[in-house]
């Protein structure tokens, strides 16, 4: 009997230790993990799940999947992608669902993996391969087109033509040369996107870079709000290029509110209360990250899902690479960029997250 009691006590201690180890492992896992009972009531959530839902476990436990925004995860098939309402329009999560029993009662285990960055890497690789192929083919055509146009223009200068004919030929050849140059510049811009160098990391102060970039905008003064001093381990040239792209977009959006370039949006403009165009930059410190925000009071985003799609632009002279390049720079530093419409007033907000030094 004593031996049996000792064996049971040893097994009980082992079970307690195994349960404690399991709880510690669950807490340390960097992927959100949730457990629901048969009524879809949350019974367990780890720290990563709390960060995802931005609420502590004491407020989450006992609530249904519908109430905490995870109903789509309960309905989706395992190993499928689902969007989550609190993670922005571009977030993609892989759902893994399995079942287990606790005290004889069936439970559902939900494990979420953020695959947004991995999918973007695959997408970026596809775009880069496409750009290389297009660049090679277009270069093979643009160089002789421009050369032949220049040769024909020189020959026409000495050809016996009437004034009207000469003018028509010269105008046509000028258009060919101008469009060839424009297409070549467009191509070179996309080559920069596909051949971005790896960052050269060093420690810098953020404030001087932001102030310098803000001073580069001649069309509209950019207001930099007082923010905490912070050092970052980044490539200052790449970060400066990213800030130039984001601030220029914000300035153009704020000015567009007064002078819309798209006539189809004139009705939206007429409904707005007039306010002076403004762009405001500020940043704050999170636990491990820096969060920099650039806000404008323009018309806002008409199609947020396409803002980071290469070639997509709403500007007449835009190339559609500024935001894509900016996100590529942020992610090369282990950060992220998100663009959303403001909730306090009309306009757009660019939110840049970068790891702190």
C-alpha positions in Angstrom: 0.0 0.0 0.0 2.9 2.4 0.8 4.5 1.7 -2.5 1.2 2.3 -4.3 0.7 5.6 -2.5 4.3 6.7 -3.3 3.7 5.8 -7.0 0.5 7.7 -7.1 2.1 10.7 -5.4 5.0 10.6 -7.9 2.6 10.5 -10.8 0.6 13.4 -9.4 3.7 15.5 -9.0 4.8 14.6 -12.6 1.4 15.6 -13.9 1.5 18.9 -12.0 5.0 19.6 -13.3 4.0 18.7 -16.9 0.9 21.0 -16.7 3.0 23.8 -15.4 5.6 23.3 -18.2 2.7 23.2 -20.7 1.3 26.5 -19.4 4.7 28.1 -19.6 5.3 26.9 -23.2 1.9 28.2 -24.2 2.6 31.6 -22.7 6.0 31.8 -24.4 4.7 30.8 -27.9 4.8 33.8 -30.2 1.6 32.7 -32.1 -1.9 33.5 -30.8 -3.5 30.4 -29.3 -7.2 30.1 -28.2 -9.3 27.3 -26.7 -13.1 27.2 -27.0 -15.6 24.9 -25.4 -18.6 23.4 -27.3 -20.6 26.6 -26.9 -17.7 28.6 -28.5 -16.9 30.3 -25.2 -13.2 31.2 -24.8 -11.6 29.1 -22.0 -7.9 29.7 -22.6 -5.8 32.4 -24.4 -2.0 33.0 -24.3 -0.1 36.3 -24.2 0.2 36.4 -28.0 -3.6 36.1 -28.3 -4.0 39.0 -25.8 -1.7 41.2 -27.9 -3.6 40.3 -31.0 -7.0 41.1 -29.5 -5.5 44.0 -27.6 -7.3 43.0 -24.4 -6.1 41.1 -21.2 -7.3 37.6 -20.6 -9.6 38.7 -17.7 -11.7 40.5 -20.3 -11.6 37.8 -22.9 -12.3 34.6 -21.0 -15.9 33.6 -20.8 -16.8 35.5 -24.0 -17.9 33.9 -27.2 -15.9 33.8 -30.4 -18.4 36.1 -32.0 -18.0 38.7 -29.3 -14.2 38.8 -29.5 -14.1 38.8 -33.4 -12.9 35.3 -34.0 -16.1 33.8 -35.4 -14.5 33.5 -38.8 -11.8 31.3 -37.3 -14.4 28.9 -35.9 -16.2 28.7 -39.3 -13.2 28.4 -41.5 -11.6 25.1 -42.5 -8.3 24.3 -41.0 -5.1 25.4 -42.9 -7.0 28.2 -44.6 -6.5 32.0 -44.7 -8.9 34.4 -43.0 -8.9 38.2 -42.6 -9.3 39.5 -39.0 -11.3 42.8 -38.5 -8.9 44.3 -36.0 -5.7 43.8 -38.1 -6.2 46.0 -41.1 -7.2 45.3 -44.7 -3.9 43.7 -45.7 -3.5 41.2 -42.7 -3.7 37.5 -43.6 -3.9 34.8 -41.0 -3.5 31.1 -41.4 -6.0 29.2 -39.2 -5.1 25.8 -37.7 -8.0 24.1 -35.9 -8.0 20.9 -34.0 -10.1 19.2 -31.3 -9.2 17.7 -27.9 -11.1 16.6 -24.8 -10.7 18.1 -21.3 -12.5 16.2 -18.5 -14.4 14.4 -21.2 -15.8 17.6 -22.8 -14.8 18.3 -26.4 -12.9 21.6 -27.0 -11.5 23.4 -30.0 -8.0 24.6 -30.3 -7.4 27.6 -32.6 -3.8 28.5 -33.6 -3.2 31.6 -35.8 -0.1 32.4 -37.8 0.4 35.8 -39.4 1.4 34.9 -43.0 1.0 38.5 -44.4 4.7 39.2 -44.7 5.5 35.7 -46.2 2.8 36.3 -48.8 4.1 39.8 -49.5 7.6 38.3 -50.0 6.3 35.8 -52.5 4.3 38.6 -54.2 7.4 40.9 -54.3 9.5 38.1 -55.8 6.9 37.6 -58.5 6.8 41.3 -59.3 10.6 41.5 -59.4 10.8 38.6 -61.8 8.1 40.3 -64.0 9.9 43.6 -63.9 13.2 42.0 -65.0 11.6 40.4 -67.9 9.7 43.5 -69.0 12.8 45.6 -68.5 14.9 43.5 -70.8 12.2 43.4 -73.5 11.4 47.1 -73.3 15.1 48.1 -73.3 15.6 46.1 -76.4 12.8 48.1 -78.1 13.2 51.6 -76.6 16.9 52.1 -77.6 16.4 51.6 -81.3 13.1 53.5 -81.4 14.8 56.6 -79.8 17.8 56.2 -82.1 15.7 55.9 -85.3 13.5 58.8 -84.3 16.6 61.0 -83.9 18.1 59.9 -87.2 14.8 60.6 -89.0 14.6 64.0 -87.5 18.1 64.9 -88.7 17.3 63.6 -92.2 14.0 65.6 -92.4 15.9 68.8 -91.6 17.6 68.5 -95.0 14.7 66.9 -97.0 12.8 69.0 -99.6 9.4 69.1 -97.8 6.6 71.6 -97.6 6.3 73.5 -94.3 3.2 71.7 -93.2 4.7 68.3 -93.9 7.9 69.1 -92.2 6.0 70.3 -89.1 3.8 67.2 -89.0 6.9 64.9 -89.3 8.8 66.8 -86.6 5.8 66.8 -84.3 5.3 63.1 -84.7 9.0 62.2 -84.1 9.0 64.5 -81.1 6.1 62.6 -79.6 7.9 59.3 -80.3 11.1 60.5 -78.5 9.2 62.0 -75.6 7.2 58.9 -75.0 10.2 56.7 -75.3 12.0 58.8 -72.7 9.0 58.7 -70.4 8.7 54.9 -70.7 12.4 54.5 -70.0 12.1 56.7 -66.8 9.1 54.6 -65.7 11.1 51.4 -66.3 14.1 52.7 -64.3 11.8 53.5 -61.4 10.6 50.0 -61.2 14.1 48.7 -61.5 15.0 50.6 -58.3 12.1 48.8 -56.7 13.4 45.4 -57.7 17.0 46.1 -56.9 16.8 47.8 -53.5 20.2 47.3 -51.7 20.2 45.7 -48.3 20.2 48.2 -45.4 23.5 49.5 -44.0 22.6 49.6 -40.3 23.9 52.3 -37.9 22.6 54.1 -34.8 20.9 57.4 -35.6 18.6 60.0 -33.9 15.2 60.0 -35.5 14.2 63.7 -34.9 16.9 65.3 -37.2 15.9 63.1 -40.1 12.2 63.8 -39.7 12.8 67.6 -39.5 15.1 67.5 -42.5 12.5 65.6 -44.7 9.7 67.9 -43.5 11.7 70.9 -44.6 12.0 69.5 -48.1 8.3 70.0 -48.9 7.9 73.4 -50.6 4.2 73.1 -51.3 2.9 72.9 -47.8 4.6 73.3 -44.3 4.7 69.9 -42.6 4.1 70.2 -38.8 6.3 68.0 -36.7 4.8 67.7 -33.2 7.0 67.5 -30.1 7.9 63.8 -29.7 10.3 61.8 -27.4 14.0 61.5 -28.4 14.8 58.1 -29.7 17.7 56.2 -31.3 17.1 53.7 -34.0 19.4 51.0 -35.6 18.5 51.7 -39.3 19.9 52.7 -42.6 19.4 56.5 -42.6 19.3 56.8 -46.3 16.6 54.3 -46.8 14.6 55.6 -43.9 14.9 59.1 -45.3 13.6 57.9 -48.7 10.7 56.2 -47.0 9.7 59.4 -45.1 10.1 61.4 -48.3 7.6 59.2 -50.1 5.1 59.1 -47.2 5.2 62.9 -46.6 5.0 63.7 -50.3 1.9 61.5 -50.6 0.4 63.2 -47.5 1.1 66.7 -48.9 -0.4 65.9 -52.3 -3.5 64.4 -50.6 -4.0 67.5 -48.4 -3.6 69.8 -51.4 -5.9 67.7 -53.5 -8.7 68.6 -51.2 -8.5 72.2 -52.6 -7.6 71.2 -56.1 -8.8 67.7 -56.9 -7.1 66.1 -59.9 -9.8 63.5 -60.4 -13.1 65.1 -61.5 -15.0 62.0 -60.4 -14.2 63.0 -56.8 -15.4 66.6 -57.2 -18.7 65.6 -55.6 -16.9 64.3 -52.5 -15.0 67.6 -52.3 -18.2 69.7 -52.4 -19.5 67.9 -49.3 -16.4 68.7 -47.3 -16.2 71.7 -44.9 -13.4 73.9 -46.0 -10.2 73.6 -43.9 -6.7 74.6 -44.6 -4.6 71.7 -45.9 -2.4 70.2 -43.2 0.1 67.4 -42.6 1.1 66.4 -39.1 4.0 64.1 -38.1 4.5 62.6 -34.6 5.8 59.5 -33.0 5.5 57.6 -29.7 7.4 54.8 -28.0 5.8 51.4 -27.5 7.3 48.6 -25.5 9.8 47.5 -28.1 8.9 49.6 -31.1 8.6 53.1 -32.4 5.3 54.1 -33.9 5.5 57.1 -36.3 2.3 58.6 -37.7 1.8 60.9 -40.6 -1.7 62.4 -40.9 -3.2 64.5 -43.6 -6.7 66.1 -44.0 -7.2 65.2 -47.6 -10.0 63.1 -49.2 -8.9 59.8 -47.7 -8.3 56.5 -49.3 -10.9 55.5 -51.9 -9.6 51.9 -52.3 -7.4 50.9 -49.3 -6.9 47.3 -50.5 -4.8 48.5 -53.6 -2.5 51.1 -52.0 0.5 48.7 -51.8 -0.1 47.1 -55.2 2.7 47.8 -57.7 1.7 49.8 -60.8 -1.5 51.0 -59.0 -1.8 54.8 -58.6 -4.5 57.4 -58.6 -2.1 60.2 -59.7 -2.0 61.3 -63.3 1.8 61.3 -63.3 2.3 58.6 -60.7 4.3 55.4 -61.2 2.8 53.4 -58.3 6.0 52.4 -56.6 6.3 55.0 -53.8 4.3 53.1 -51.2 5.5 49.7 -52.3 9.1 50.8 -51.9 8.3 52.4 -48.5 6.8 49.2 -47.2 9.8 47.2 -48.6 12.1 49.6 -46.7 10.2 49.3 -43.4 10.0 45.5 -43.6 13.8 45.3 -44.4 14.3 46.9 -41.0 11.9 44.5 -39.3 9.0 47.0 -39.2 5.7 47.6 -41.0 3.6 50.3 -42.7 -0.2 50.6 -42.6 -2.4 53.2 -44.3 -5.9 53.8 -43.1 -8.6 56.4 -43.3 -8.7 58.7 -40.2 -11.6 58.2 -37.8 -11.5 61.7 -36.2 -12.0 63.6 -39.5 -11.6 63.3 -43.3 -8.1 62.3 -44.3 -5.5 59.5 -44.2 -3.1 58.2 -41.6 0.2 56.5 -42.4 1.4 54.4 -39.5 5.0 53.3 -39.5 6.3 50.8 -36.9 10.1 50.3 -36.5 12.0 48.3 -33.8 13.8 50.5 -31.3 17.6 50.3 -30.8 
